Structures are given as structure tokens and as C-alpha cells.
Amino acid sequence: NFSIGGTAVNPWNDPLSLAFLAAREVGIFVATAAGNSGPTPETINSPGNVPWMTTAGNTTHHARFDNALINLSGGAT
């Protein structure tokens, strides 16, 4: 679990994001805090905005989020 973040950046140019990609490639599961900064779209910050990590956030409204399986290997789910 990684709960430190900053401003959203391009994950392909960010050393921290690329380190988490390398961890994933060797089988290490990484979860991070969303670090969201508001109720508007696209407010999840780095490193939570990368597609190869699980990102968790908190909510204060009654929205429902269903689980979904995302296959990052490019194969069939």
C-alpha cells in the first residue's frame, strides 16, 4: 500500500509510476490512495492515475460502484 501522492502526471514519464510498473511486471501487487482533490472528473492524482495499479478512494455520497474485472495482460478475461 502506497499512500503518498502528488499532482497527476503522465505515468509514462514519471519515475515513481514506472517503478510501480516494474513491480507489477515481477508480480508485486501495489495499491495506492486516490488522492482525489474534488468531486469533479479527472481529480485522481499521481500515482493513482496509472492503469497498472489498484487505486482506492473515499466517497461521501450514496453512489454505488460495482466491481469489475480488468485484464491488463491484453488477453481474454
N, C-alpha and C positions, 0 to 999 in steps of 0.2 A: 504494500500500500504506500502510495506517494501522495502526500497532502500538501505539497508546496507547489505554487504555480505563479504565473505572471501573465503578462499581456499575450493574447493569441498571436502566434507567429506561423509562418509557413513551416510545417513539420519536416519538409524535405531539406530545409536549410538550417535546422535547429539542432545543435549537438545533443541536447538532452533528449529530444524526441527520437533522434537516430539511435541513441544509446538504448532507449526502450524498445525500439525496433530490433536491435541486435539481441536484446534479452528475449524477446518473443521468438526470434528465429532459433534460439537454442532451447526453447521450451519453458521459459520462465514466464509465469502469469503475472502481469502487472495491472494493478487497479490504481486509479488516481481520483482525486477530488475534482469536481467540475470547475470550481472556482468561478461560477457564473456571477455576472455583475448586473443582473437585471432581468426583468420579465420579458424583454424583447428577444426576437430571434438573433442567433449568432452571438450570444454573450458568453459562451463557454470559452474559457481561457486556456492557455498552454500550461501543461502538456495534455490537458484533457481533450483538446480538439483534434487529436490524431486518430486515424481509423484503426490502428492496431492495438489499442488499449481499451480496457473497460473503464468507463468514467461514471462516477456516481455523483448525484446532486440531491439537493433537498428541495422540497416544494411546500408552499403554504396554502395551496388551493386544492379543490376537490377533483382535480383531473385524474384520469385513470391511464396508466401506462401498462400495456400488455407486454409480456416477454416475447422476444423474437430471437431466432437463431440466425446469426450472421456468419457465413462461411468466408473466412479471409484467405483461404488457400486457393480460391478460384475454381474449386471443384463443386460437384453437386452437393446439396445439403441433405 
